[in-house]
Amino acid sequence: MSNSAAERLTELIEHQNWLEPAERSVQSAVSKVFESAGRGVTDVLNGVWLGHPLHPVLTDLPIGAWTTALVLDLASMYGGGRRHREVADAAVGLGLVSALATAAAGLADWKDTQGKDRRAGFVHAALNTVVVGLYTGSFFARRNRARALGQALGVAGWTVLLASAWVGGELVYRYRDGVDQSNQLEPPEKWTPVLAEADLPDGQMRRAETGGTRILLLRRTNRIFAISDTCSHRGGPLSEGRLDGDCVECPWHGSVFDIATGDVIHGPAVHSQPRYEVRVKDGQIEVKLARA
Ligand code: FES
């Protein structure tokens, strides 16, 4: 039984089963929005082009802007001048604008979550909605010359923001959202036989396994390709997915990878699949991890 305060808090969130109907209906609505927006938009928001999840990169913008506003608000309370107040107001507005893009990227990731990480993501999004509400109030209070109210709402927003950031951290460090899960703990570094050549018909995918590492093999005429069979997104078995030309679509959330290179063609995965060199020796297909 875990006993740290952080772990107890995480368990508390995990046990809020009454949230499930709301999670499901919001996730369904979010998925429909992304479906209608198209795969290109979703890929951009997932971070396929970056090779890294986009959401955690963008979070620095609102957090940085609102932290700047907090510091300048404090400075203006303790003798700072008009310039401090003006920049603080601008930082609150900048935080709101950047929060929209950050939320869009976060939702693009969250739509493919399940179970505990879907719940944590839902709580994270709910807290962020409160944060945006508080900072929106702060923004308009400042514009209406109710500076003390605007500053108080800013402090409240920043406090909830800290709680939300902690939940976001749990999503990565506990639930491994966005972490490469292609499971290459002990990939074969030397030539290793994995399958009899006769067991790999042309144009069909096969899964081979060595040392706990699963490898997807595909023969195309006189070439054999090999990449990790374990999807870098959430560990789905690519060999059970759909082959489309030289690409394979993961059966779990639909990421598409080029089997020749391991590159991500479509997300939600953002990390390439590890690729293997292949040779045939004594009727056996042998592989070893390809160096980048
Ligand atoms: S496990 Fe999610 S796309 Fe493969």
Boltz pocket constraint, residues with backbone or C-beta under 6 A from the ligand:
constraints:
  - pocket:
      binder: B
      contacts: [[A, 231], [A, 232], [A, 233], [A, 234], [A, 235], [A, 236], [A, 250], [A, 251], [A, 252], [A, 253], [A, 254], [A, 255], [A, 267], [A, 268], [A, 269]]
      max_distance: 6.0
